[in-house]
Amino acid sequence: MKTHLRKYRFEHGELSQKQVADMVSVSRQTIVAIEHGNYSPSVKLALLLARKFGTTVESLFELEESDYV
C-alpha cells in the first residue's frame, strides 16, 4: 500500500510526525512506520488521519499492483 501521509504533513504547515501522532493518539513510531510502508493502519486510524487532514482515506492511501495478489 502506498501512503501520501508525509505529503499531507508538509502541506499542512510542515507538521512533525510527533504532532500528527498526538492528533490521532498514537505513537510517533506508528506514524514513521506508516510513512515507510511498514505498517498498514486500522480502518479507524486511517479515517482519523483523513479527517484531521480534511481529505479522504483514498487520498491518503492507495493500493499498489502487488496488493491485488
Buried (B, 14 or more C-beta within 10 A) or exposed (E): BEBBBBEBBEEBEEBEBEBBBBBBEBEBEBBBBBBEEEBBBEEEBBBBBBEBBEBEBEEBBEEEEEEEE
